[in-house]
Amino acid sequence: MSSNQDPRLTVGEKAQLAWYVARMAKRGLADDREYGGRVDQSDLQRKFDRVIEQARKREERARKSK
């Protein structure tokens, strides 16, 4: 697997990512569009990225154990 491919996700990881995307969308809707970009979503983006990184590490460990 090359580094630019996304790892296969478990059902739990997919659910977590869906939850984070929904929360980001909710925050985006709460933004007051007049000034735009005032709602900080960096915490949710870090959580999203962390789930993806954990999935990559899990796949790497599984590949090494075979």
C-alpha positions in Angstrom: 0.0 0.0 0.0 1.4 3.4 -0.9 1.3 6.3 1.4 -1.3 8.2 -0.7 -3.9 5.4 -0.4 -6.4 5.5 2.4 -6.5 2.4 4.6 -9.4 0.1 4.9 -11.6 1.2 7.7 -13.5 -0.9 10.3 -17.1 -0.3 10.9 -16.3 1.5 14.1 -13.8 3.8 12.4 -16.3 4.6 9.7 -18.9 5.5 12.4 -16.4 7.8 14.1 -15.4 9.6 10.9 -19.1 10.0 10.0 -19.7 11.5 13.5 -16.8 14.0 13.1 -17.9 15.0 9.6 -21.5 15.6 10.9 -20.1 17.7 13.7 -18.0 19.7 11.3 -21.0 20.3 9.1 -23.0 21.5 12.1 -20.3 23.9 13.1 -20.1 25.1 9.5 -23.8 25.8 9.5 -23.5 27.7 12.8 -20.9 30.0 11.2 -22.4 33.5 10.7 -21.4 33.7 6.9 -21.1 37.5 7.3 -17.6 37.2 8.6 -17.0 33.6 7.6 -14.4 31.3 9.1 -14.9 32.3 12.7 -15.8 28.8 13.8 -12.7 26.7 14.6 -12.9 23.2 13.4 -9.2 22.3 13.9 -10.0 20.0 16.9 -12.4 17.9 14.9 -9.9 17.8 12.0 -7.2 16.5 14.3 -9.5 13.8 15.6 -10.5 12.8 12.1 -6.8 12.6 11.0 -6.0 10.6 14.2 -8.6 7.9 13.3 -7.1 7.7 9.8 -3.6 7.4 11.1 -4.6 4.7 13.6 -6.1 2.7 10.8 -2.9 3.0 8.8 -0.9 1.8 11.8 -3.3 -1.1 12.3 -3.0 -2.2 8.7 0.8 -1.9 8.9 0.9 -4.1 12.0 -1.4 -6.7 10.3 0.8 -6.7 7.3 3.9 -7.3 9.3 2.4 -10.1 11.4 1.5 -12.1 8.2 
